[in-house]
Amino acid sequence: MSIELAKTDDIAELVELVNSAYRGEHSKKGWTHEADLLQGGVRVLPEDVKGMIQSTESIVLKCLDDQGRIIGCVYLKEEGDHIYLGMLTVNPLLQGGGIGKTLLQAAEAYALEKNKIAIEMTVISVRDELINWYIRNGYQPTGRSAPFPYRPGYGEPSQELSFIVLRKELATTSTADNT
């Protein structure tokens, strides 16, 4: 298993992975799906992923298996003093095997490389099991929330949805001294 920077050649494989992990019946083979919360539609379109990869403010990391297939990914965007983490995805058939945790560790290493002090993310507020997984990995609720962005073609919500914001402070090794 290796973690690499995604490139535009990876867009089709990334879109297939993300949509299969978040929407539809196949996603239910894993524990992190949104299939019961959003009916139909997709999680991402090729142009969404292309924008993430081509932006100067963000990257997508991909996790490869031993055959070079993408089995996980995460989107990271620089925002002020922190990195925004989104689209953490693991192939539903491989969830629970440490790939998500490996991607979180890679995200934290990237944030420190960029001299950021924290990572923030939004999680659908009713996804208790997923929120608890992030808490076990050091992320804490900030008390802030955000509206869920309803967009045509991305799934019809089965209930009212909103996000909570989670944050993890990173242990920085730099101790700037102004004396």
N, C-alpha and C positions, 0 to 999 in steps of 0.2 A: 504494500500500500504506500502510495506517495501523494504528496500535496504539491500542486503546481498552479501557476497562473493560467487562467482560462484565456483562450484566444478566440477570435471571431470564427475560426474553423470549428470550434466546439459548440456553437450556438444551437444547432439542431439537436445534438445529443443532450445539452443542458436543458433545453425546453421540454424535451420528452421526459427526462428524469424528473424535473420539478413538477410538471403537470401530473405525472403518474403517481407522485408521492403525496400530492395535496388534493386532487379531485378524482372522482369516479370510483368505481368498484375496486380497481387494482390498488388504489391507495389504502383501502381498508385492510390490506394484508400487513400494514405497518401500524404503529400506534400514534403517529403524529399527523394523521390526515385531517382535513377540514371537510371531508365529503358529506358529513351529516349537518354541517353548518352552512355550506354553500352548495346549492344544487346546480349541476351542469357547469358550463363555462370552463375557463382555463385559469390557471394561477398566473402564468406568464405567456406572452407572445414573443416571437423571435425578435421583434423590434425593441421590446423591453430589455431583453438580455443583451442585445447589441449595444444599446445605450449604456448599460452598466459596464460593459467591457471597454467601450471606447471613451468613456468619460475620463477626464484627467483627475477627477476627484474620487474615483471609485475603482475597485477591482472585483473580480470574481475568482475565488480559489476553487479548484476542482480536486477531488480526491479520486485517484485512479487505483484500480485493482491490479493484480499482477499481469493481467493481459492487456492493460492500457485502457480499459473501459472506465467511463466516469460513473462512480458509485455514490458520489456525494458532492456537494458544493455549498458555498456561502458567499454572499454579497457583502462587501465592506466599503463604506463611504466615509470620507473624512468630513467631520462636522465640528468646527470649533475645537474644543479641548478633547473631544472624544471621537471614536469611530462608531458609526451606526452599523449594526449587524442586521442583515435581513436574509431571507430566502435560504436559511440553513436547511439543507435537504439531504436525506439519505435514502437510497433505494429501499422501498418498503420491505423487501425480502431480506434485507441486511440490517434493519434497525435493531438496536439493542446490542450490537457487537463492538461498540466503541468508536465508530466512524464519526458520529456527531461530536463526541468529546474531543477527538483528534482535530476536527475542524475548528472547534471552539479554541483549542490551544493554539492553532495556527493563526486564528484571528487575533488572539491576545498578543502573540509574538509580532504580528504585523503592526498592531496598534502601538506597541512599545517602540518598534522600529521607526514609526512616524512621530514619536515623542508625544503620544496622546496619553492622558491620565486615566481614561475609562473607556468602556464599551457600553453603548445603549442599544436597546432594541424595543420593538413593540410586539406584543403578543395579544391575540384575541382574548379578551377578559374571561370568557367562559371555558377556556382550555386549561383547567386546573392541573391535569396530569403533566402537561408540557411546562406550565409555569413552575410547578414543583421540581421538575427536572432541572430547569435553569437555576432555581434557588439552590439545589444541591450542588450546582457547579459554580456557585459564588455570586450569582446575580440577585439583586434585591429590588423589590417594588419601590419606585420613587414617589408614589402617591399621585403622579401625573397620569393623565389619560389622553387619548386622542380619538377622534371619530374614525369609524371604519370607512374607507373610501369605496363606496359603491360605484362600480363602473360596468356599463353594459358589456356582456360577453365574458365577464370574469366570474360568473356564478351568481345565482339568486339566493340571498340569505334566507334561511329557514326561521330566523328570529332576529331581533334587534342586536347588532354587534357593535362593539367598541374595542379599542386597544387599551392595554395598560403598558406603561413604560417601565422596563427593567434596566438596571445599571449595575455594572461591576467596576469598582475602582481597581486600578492596576498598580502593582507594586513597582514603582519606577526606581531605577538604580541611580539616577542622576540626583545630586543634591547641590543645586546651584546655590552658591553663597555670595551674597552681594556685599561682603565686608572687605 
